[in-house]
Amino acid sequence: MSDRRAAIVDGSIPRTLVALAVPLVAQNVVRVAQQVIDTFWLGRLGETAVAAVGLTIPVLGLLFALLVTPFVGTQILVSQRIGGDDDDGAHRTVVHGLALALVVGAVVGGGVALAARPLVTVVGAGPDVASAAAVYLGTVALGLPLAGASDALEAGFVGRGDSRASLWINVATVAVNVVLDPLLIFGVGPFPALGVRGAALATVGGYASGFLLAIALALGSRMALSRRHVALSVAEFRALLSVGAPITGRQVVSQSVRVLLVSVVALAGGAAGLAAYTVGARVASVAVLPSRGLAQAAQSMVGQNVGADRPDRAGRTTRVGVGITVAALACLGAVQWVVPGPVARLFVPDLSGQGFAFTVQYLRILAYGYPAIAVVDLLLAGFNGTGRTRTSFVADLLKYWGVRLPVAALALPAAASVSVFGVAAAPGLDLGMPAVFWAVTGSNVAAAVGVGAYYLRAVRRGLFADAIDGTSEDADAAASTD
């Protein structure tokens, strides 16, 4: 671990950043592959099963947003404490993150399991899919404590600079899920045929296996957690919530707008518009994997350099990360712009007609915004690494609610509008699907300009040096509490 810290606070920034990011990018690829494989097996049950599970996606997205608090809080605080050579403090943070994740997961998961049927009805489940959707959601919800606890331990490893451990935990989670899917869905050998419930149980089994591996790695030489680190304090929980809660708010903001946008697309573009929007979302989720992985790696590197009293390297890490990520996403965007048709058919081979035309148009418009996504991801990683996670929350609040949703609503017929709690948010101008497409890319570009300007202002005012002073004060407060 000392070698890893030395590379982060003294070694080559580009090489160390990429080395940390590669396992995280691979981890995200594994997660995407899991979604594809789950859909493949469920598709063998028929359209109703796929629709039932698909309806739970926005609900699960919001549930997992609540588990982001212990994850992000653990990663950032661990990275800062490792940078400051405070191994015991880092271990205590992991224990507190684990405890917080178990509690939040149990409360949220238990509540959702009891209220699964009303929840799926609220998101639009009809009588044909409501029962299956409720079964899937309620069963997966019971696994949230395991998923949250596994994520908190992963965050501890990533904060320490051990991104490979996080990759192996995710590989174990997905591998068990993939193996159990056909066994529990269709019934093979001693396993009963459970259908949609079987798919949910396979997911929970994956969470359990990932958690068990994470515990084994944490207790072993990779982290060396021990009984002496299990001493819970209110100050540690307060620090986790202070850093992690704004990122939970950020996730809730983005997920809620995505749910509303589906309604806008359905009204403005019908089935063809929904197909294009769905394909575009899937393509973009794959294209931004390098940006997400590099941002997570940069977040840990910035945190460790802040803890090590190296504000210069924290700033350079952010700038180098922006350069690498912008170049990577610009290349991917160029490919997508040149051959949008083959890219679309790679995801949906049978796409044709108006749906195909919309998709080609959307993929080209999306490509313009990829470098902007890279800028936002890496600059916010710089803020997050210093502990200023509220910046991420405000940035997404303005991006999604201030730009994306109002502009997308212009696609609606004049008689329609998007409403928030019964109040009209924006009138429709009947601009059609291009308004939605440009709303997505335009909000990404606007966010890059806004976050970039704010970052330059913060750096001039001593962003990283101030973070070092704040980290020292927090460490002193934690020590006095102990």
SULURVEN-V356630 format. One record per backbone hydrogen bond with DSSP energy under -1.0 kcal/mol. NH is the residue of the N-H (numbers start at 1). CO is the residue of the C=O. E is the energy in kcal/mol with one decimal. If there is no record, write none. Layout:
nh & co & e
NH & CO & E
NH & CO & E
This chain:
nh & co & e
5 & 1 & -2.4
6 & 2 & -2.5
7 & 3 & -2.0
8 & 4 & -1.9
9 & 5 & -2.5
10 & 6 & -1.8
16 & 12 & -2.4
17 & 13 & -2.8
18 & 14 & -2.4
19 & 15 & -2.3
20 & 16 & -2.2
21 & 17 & -2.0
22 & 18 & -2.5
25 & 21 & -2.8
26 & 22 & -2.6
27 & 23 & -2.2
28 & 24 & -1.9
29 & 25 & -2.2
30 & 26 & -2.3
31 & 27 & -1.8
32 & 28 & -2.2
33 & 29 & -2.5
34 & 30 & -2.0
35 & 31 & -1.6
36 & 32 & -1.9
37 & 33 & -2.5
38 & 34 & -2.7
39 & 35 & -2.1
40 & 36 & -2.0
41 & 37 & -2.2
42 & 38 & -2.5
43 & 39 & -2.2
44 & 41 & -1.0
45 & 42 & -1.9
50 & 46 & -1.5
51 & 47 & -2.7
52 & 48 & -2.6
53 & 49 & -2.1
54 & 50 & -2.6
55 & 51 & -2.0
57 & 54 & -1.1
60 & 56 & -3.0
61 & 57 & -2.5
62 & 58 & -1.8
63 & 59 & -2.1
64 & 60 & -2.8
65 & 61 & -1.2
68 & 65 & -1.1
71 & 67 & -1.1
72 & 68 & -3.0
73 & 69 & -2.3
74 & 70 & -1.9
75 & 71 & -2.4
76 & 72 & -2.5
77 & 73 & -2.1
78 & 74 & -2.5
79 & 75 & -2.2
80 & 76 & -2.2
81 & 77 & -2.1
82 & 78 & -2.8
83 & 79 & -2.2
84 & 80 & -1.3
85 & 82 & -1.9
86 & 81 & -3.3
90 & 86 & -2.1
91 & 87 & -2.5
92 & 88 & -2.4
93 & 89 & -1.9
94 & 90 & -1.9
95 & 91 & -2.1
96 & 92 & -2.4
97 & 93 & -2.7
98 & 94 & -2.5
99 & 95 & -2.4
100 & 96 & -2.6
101 & 97 & -2.4
102 & 98 & -2.2
103 & 99 & -2.1
104 & 100 & -2.8
105 & 101 & -2.7
106 & 102 & -2.1
107 & 103 & -2.5
108 & 104 & -2.7
109 & 105 & -2.5
110 & 106 & -2.2
111 & 107 & -2.0
112 & 108 & -2.5
113 & 109 & -2.4
114 & 110 & -1.6
115 & 111 & -1.5
119 & 115 & -1.9
120 & 116 & -2.3
121 & 117 & -1.6
122 & 118 & -2.0
123 & 119 & -1.5
124 & 121 & -1.3
125 & 120 & -2.4
129 & 126 & -1.1
130 & 126 & -2.1
133 & 129 & -2.6
134 & 130 & -2.6
135 & 131 & -2.1
136 & 132 & -2.4
137 & 133 & -2.7
138 & 134 & -2.7
139 & 135 & -2.0
140 & 136 & -2.5
141 & 137 & -2.3
143 & 140 & -1.7
144 & 141 & -1.6
147 & 143 & -2.3
148 & 144 & -3.1
149 & 145 & -2.3
150 & 146 & -2.4
151 & 147 & -2.3
152 & 148 & -2.2
153 & 149 & -1.9
154 & 150 & -2.4
155 & 151 & -2.5
156 & 152 & -1.5
157 & 153 & -1.9
158 & 154 & -2.7
159 & 155 & -2.6
160 & 156 & -1.3
161 & 158 & -1.1
162 & 157 & -2.9
167 & 163 & -1.8
168 & 164 & -2.4
169 & 165 & -2.1
170 & 166 & -1.9
171 & 167 & -2.6
172 & 168 & -2.5
173 & 169 & -2.1
174 & 170 & -2.7
175 & 171 & -2.9
176 & 172 & -2.1
177 & 173 & -1.7
178 & 174 & -2.9
179 & 175 & -2.3
180 & 176 & -2.5
181 & 177 & -1.9
184 & 180 & -2.9
185 & 181 & -2.6
186 & 182 & -1.7
191 & 188 & -2.1
194 & 184 & -2.8
195 & 185 & -1.9
197 & 194 & -1.2
199 & 195 & -1.6
200 & 196 & -2.0
201 & 197 & -2.6
202 & 198 & -2.2
203 & 199 & -1.7
204 & 200 & -2.2
205 & 201 & -2.6
206 & 202 & -1.9
207 & 203 & -2.1
208 & 204 & -2.4
209 & 205 & -2.2
210 & 206 & -2.4
211 & 207 & -2.3
212 & 208 & -2.4
213 & 209 & -2.2
214 & 210 & -2.3
215 & 211 & -2.5
216 & 212 & -2.2
217 & 213 & -2.6
218 & 214 & -2.4
219 & 215 & -2.3
220 & 216 & -1.1
223 & 220 & -1.0
224 & 220 & -2.3
225 & 218 & -2.9
229 & 226 & -1.7
230 & 227 & -1.8
231 & 229 & -1.6
237 & 233 & -1.6
238 & 234 & -2.6
239 & 235 & -2.1
240 & 236 & -2.2
241 & 237 & -2.5
242 & 238 & -2.4
243 & 239 & -1.8
244 & 240 & -3.0
245 & 241 & -2.2
248 & 244 & -1.5
249 & 245 & -2.3
250 & 246 & -2.1
251 & 247 & -2.3
252 & 248 & -2.4
253 & 249 & -2.4
254 & 250 & -2.2
255 & 251 & -2.7
256 & 252 & -2.4
257 & 253 & -1.7
258 & 254 & -2.0
259 & 255 & -1.9
260 & 256 & -1.8
261 & 257 & -2.6
262 & 258 & -1.4
263 & 259 & -1.0
264 & 260 & -1.9
265 & 261 & -2.9
266 & 262 & -2.3
267 & 263 & -1.9
268 & 264 & -2.6
269 & 265 & -3.1
273 & 269 & -1.9
274 & 270 & -2.4
275 & 271 & -2.3
276 & 272 & -2.1
277 & 273 & -2.7
278 & 274 & -2.5
279 & 275 & -2.5
280 & 276 & -2.7
281 & 277 & -2.2
282 & 278 & -2.2
283 & 279 & -2.8
284 & 280 & -2.7
285 & 281 & -2.1
286 & 282 & -1.3
287 & 283 & -2.6
288 & 284 & -2.3
289 & 286 & -1.5
292 & 288 & -2.5
293 & 289 & -2.5
294 & 290 & -2.5
295 & 291 & -2.2
296 & 292 & -2.0
297 & 293 & -2.1
298 & 294 & -2.9
299 & 295 & -2.3
300 & 296 & -1.5
301 & 297 & -2.3
302 & 298 & -3.1
303 & 299 & -2.0
304 & 300 & -2.6
305 & 301 & -2.3
306 & 302 & -2.4
307 & 303 & -2.5
308 & 304 & -1.9
309 & 306 & -1.5
310 & 305 & -3.3
314 & 310 & -1.9
315 & 311 & -2.2
316 & 312 & -2.3
317 & 313 & -2.7
318 & 314 & -1.6
319 & 315 & -2.1
320 & 316 & -3.1
321 & 317 & -2.4
322 & 318 & -2.1
323 & 319 & -2.2
324 & 320 & -2.5
325 & 321 & -2.4
326 & 322 & -2.7
327 & 323 & -1.8
328 & 324 & -2.2
329 & 325 & -2.7
330 & 326 & -2.2
331 & 327 & -1.9
332 & 328 & -2.0
333 & 329 & -2.6
334 & 330 & -2.2
335 & 331 & -2.0
336 & 332 & -2.3
337 & 333 & -2.3
338 & 334 & -2.0
339 & 335 & -2.4
343 & 339 & -1.6
344 & 340 & -2.4
345 & 341 & -2.4
346 & 342 & -1.5
348 & 344 & -2.5
351 & 348 & -1.6
356 & 352 & -1.1
357 & 353 & -2.1
358 & 354 & -2.9
359 & 355 & -2.0
360 & 356 & -2.5
361 & 357 & -2.1
362 & 358 & -2.8
363 & 359 & -2.8
364 & 360 & -1.8
365 & 361 & -2.1
366 & 362 & -3.0
367 & 363 & -1.7
369 & 366 & -1.4
370 & 367 & -1.0
373 & 369 & -2.0
374 & 370 & -1.9
375 & 371 & -2.1
376 & 372 & -2.4
377 & 373 & -2.7
378 & 374 & -2.2
379 & 375 & -2.4
380 & 376 & -2.5
381 & 377 & -1.5
382 & 378 & -1.6
383 & 379 & -1.9
384 & 380 & -3.1
385 & 381 & -2.5
387 & 384 & -1.6
388 & 383 & -2.0
389 & 387 & -1.6
393 & 389 & -1.4
394 & 390 & -2.5
395 & 391 & -2.5
396 & 392 & -2.2
397 & 393 & -2.3
398 & 394 & -2.3
399 & 395 & -2.3
400 & 396 & -2.8
401 & 397 & -1.8
404 & 399 & -2.7
405 & 400 & -2.7
407 & 403 & -2.2
408 & 404 & -2.5
409 & 405 & -2.1
410 & 407 & -1.3
411 & 408 & -2.1
412 & 409 & -1.6
416 & 413 & -2.1
420 & 423 & -2.8
423 & 420 & -1.6
425 & 418 & -3.8
428 & 416 & -1.1
429 & 410 & -1.1
430 & 412 & -4.0
431 & 410 & -2.3
432 & 411 & -1.2
435 & 432 & -1.4
437 & 433 & -2.3
438 & 434 & -2.8
439 & 435 & -1.6
440 & 436 & -1.7
441 & 437 & -1.8
442 & 438 & -3.1
443 & 439 & -1.9
444 & 440 & -1.6
445 & 441 & -2.4
446 & 442 & -2.7
447 & 443 & -2.1
448 & 444 & -2.0
449 & 445 & -2.3
450 & 446 & -2.6
451 & 447 & -3.2
452 & 448 & -2.2
453 & 449 & -2.2
454 & 450 & -2.2
455 & 451 & -2.6
456 & 452 & -2.2
457 & 453 & -1.9
458 & 454 & -2.5
459 & 455 & -2.8
460 & 456 & -2.0
461 & 457 & -1.2
462 & 459 & -1.8
463 & 458 & -1.3
466 & 462 & -2.8
467 & 463 & -1.5
468 & 464 & -1.7
469 & 465 & -1.8
470 & 466 & -2.4
471 & 467 & -2.6
472 & 468 & -2.1
473 & 469 & -1.9
474 & 470 & -2.3
475 & 471 & -2.4
476 & 472 & -2.1
477 & 473 & -2.2
478 & 474 & -2.6
479 & 475 & -2.3
480 & 476 & -2.2
481 & 477 & -1.9
482 & 478 & -2.3
